[in-house]
Amino acid sequence: MIVDRLPDVLVPEPSPRFLLLIRRSSAIARRYLVTNGFDGTLTMLGLIMGFRTVGQVPIQVALTACTGAAVALAVSGISSAYVSERAERQRELAALQQAMLDGLDDSAHAHTARWAPVFIALVNGLAPFLLAQIVMLPLWLARFGTKLPISPYDLAIGVAFLLIMLLGLFSGRISGVSWLWSGLRTLLIGMVTAAIIYLLSP
Amino acid sequence: MPELKRIVLDVLKPHQPNVLDLAAAIAALGADYRVSIDVIEVDEKTETVAVEVDGERLDFGRIERSIRELGGTVHSIDKVLMAGDTASGD
């Protein structure tokens, strides 16, 4: 990792509070990154497939609809994760305080219970939003007059398939199973989704 | 003024951060701090540990704060080694 090679002066020793926060949050944040990132990408794929099937939809309309969906996914992701994670962390902290027979107000555990929900909620909300922006990139480029070799809708669909496969590769790498199989499996899910949308389109 | 050279504390702590983190946090308080931790008892959510700290001039307040920050509680001070200051002791 690049961080490992930086001189010590640039990488201060992380505080115990920060270490505990990261240890207690990173696994679940990673899970949310994949699941909600997948949600965001698949939602954009569905919308753009729909616009492509209808045909001749102005880019402006498609961008507005996709941005609206991306913002809704972000707000939903942030709020739902914050509410559920906060409740879970407070319950864990209360159970630990009971076992310790003492308050943990100034401890790394209270710090984690306070900040882990914020960190996880941001990952849960920003993952679908940012991935949606990447899928929408060809539409934005077309909107601002960039000449693309193929239709911006086709290009956006291609980007969505690529992201879906990358999310599969990432989750395969985390779980330690074959990353190629994992990537192909998520790609297959994306293709099945696209086929269903195509078949159901009037 | 007498100086604290060694202290052994009976500490109740959550499983996380583990004893390596606790030892590292206390050792970081001074360049000459040497920390040894024995796990005495492990329960479902907590563990009881004996923390032994050696150094030239230990600061008990800072050691206790560091333990509290990691969620631990000092139950008792089981052993101390103080060294008198010969210059002021005569």
Interface residues (C-beta under 8 A of the other chain):
Chain A: E13 P16 R17 L19 L20 R23 R24 A95 L96 A99 M100 D102 L104 D106 S107 A108 H109
Chain B: L12 P14 Q16 P17 D21 A25 A28 D43 E44 K45 T46 R68 E69 L70 G71 T73
